[in-house]
Structures are given as structure tokens and as C-alpha cells.
Amino acid sequence: MCFSTGAAGHEDGDDWTDQRGGGRSTTGLVLRDLESWFQTTTETLNKEVASSTEVLQTSKSEISEIRRTLQGLEIELQSQLSMYLTFTWTLTLSLKLL
């Protein structure tokens, strides 16, 4: 049985060394491209994280303010309800006395 790789044979070691050296420089270029992509992507993600953090802080502040407003309104509602109940009770007593 005979297997063929389809590759031309190398007669001297220098040709193989030249090809390996070329492979290293190509690999170096690919690594530099990947490092550049990684740096760019990391910078972009860091900017997005900073922006999202700022939005989150703003949202937290707004939520705190809304909670304070809600608490104030709840207190006002309780006061109004108390006045209403007092008025209703007073009116009921007044009508019974008539």
C-alpha cells in the first residue's frame, strides 16, 4: 500500500528551515494582530463597563429619590385617611344627635 501526501519532497535542509522561519514570522504577525484585537476589544469593553456603571449609579439615585417621595406620599395618605375617618365619625355622631 502506498500513501502520498501530494507534497513535493525537500532535497536539502535549507529549504525546510526557510519555510519554518517564514511560518514563524507569519505566526508572529497573527499573534500581533490577535494582541491588537484583544487590546481594542478590552478597551471597548472597559468603556462599556464604565458607562454602564454610571447609568447604574444614576438609576440607584433616582430609585432612592422615588422611594423617599413614595414614603412622603404614604404619610400624606395616612393623614388624609385619618382626617376622613374623623370627619365621618363626627358626622355620624352629629346625625344621630339630630
C-alpha positions in Angstrom: 0.0 0.0 0.0 1.3 3.4 -0.9 0.3 6.7 0.6 1.0 10.1 -1.0 0.8 13.4 0.7 0.9 15.4 -2.5 3.7 17.5 -1.2 6.9 17.9 -3.1 9.9 16.4 -1.4 12.7 18.6 0.0 16.2 17.8 -1.2 18.1 20.0 1.3 17.5 21.1 4.8 17.9 24.8 4.0 14.6 24.9 2.1 12.8 23.4 5.2 14.5 25.9 7.5 13.4 28.8 5.3 9.8 27.6 5.3 9.8 27.2 9.1 11.3 30.7 9.5 8.5 32.1 7.3 6.0 30.3 9.4 7.3 31.9 12.5 7.1 35.4 11.0 3.5 34.6 9.9 2.7 33.3 13.3 4.2 36.5 14.8 2.0 38.6 12.6 -1.1 36.6 13.6 -0.2 36.9 17.3 0.4 40.7 16.9 -3.0 41.0 15.2 -4.6 39.0 17.9 -3.0 41.1 20.6 -4.1 44.3 18.9 -7.7 42.9 18.6 -7.6 41.9 22.2 -6.4 45.3 23.4 -9.0 47.1 21.3 -11.8 44.8 22.5 -10.7 45.1 26.1 -10.7 48.9 25.8 -14.1 48.9 24.3 -15.5 46.6 27.0 -13.9 48.8 29.7 -15.6 51.8 28.3 -18.9 50.0 28.2 -18.5 48.8 31.8 -17.7 52.4 32.9 -20.7 53.7 31.1 -23.0 51.0 32.5 -21.7 51.7 36.0 -22.5 55.4 35.6 -26.0 54.5 34.4 -26.4 52.1 37.3 -25.4 54.7 39.8 -27.8 57.3 38.3 -30.6 54.8 38.4 -29.9 53.9 42.0 -30.0 57.6 42.9 -33.3 58.0 41.1 -34.8 55.0 42.8 -33.8 56.3 46.2 -35.4 59.7 45.4 -38.6 57.9 44.2 -38.7 55.8 47.4 -38.4 59.0 49.6 -41.2 60.6 47.5 -43.3 57.5 47.9 -42.8 57.4 51.7 -43.8 61.1 51.9 -47.0 60.3 49.9 -47.8 57.3 52.1 -47.6 59.5 55.2 -49.8 62.2 53.5 -52.3 59.5 52.5 -52.4 58.2 56.1 -53.0 61.7 57.4 -55.8 62.3 54.8 -57.4 58.9 55.7 -57.3 59.7 59.4 -58.9 63.1 58.8 -61.6 61.4 56.7 -62.3 58.9 59.3 -62.5 61.5 62.0 -64.9 63.6 59.8 -67.0 60.6 59.0 -67.3 59.6 62.7 -68.1 63.2 63.7 -70.8 63.4 61.0 -72.3 60.1 62.1 -72.5 61.3 65.7 -74.0 64.6 64.7 -76.7 62.9 62.6 -77.6 60.6 65.5 -78.0 63.6 67.8 -80.5 65.3 65.5 
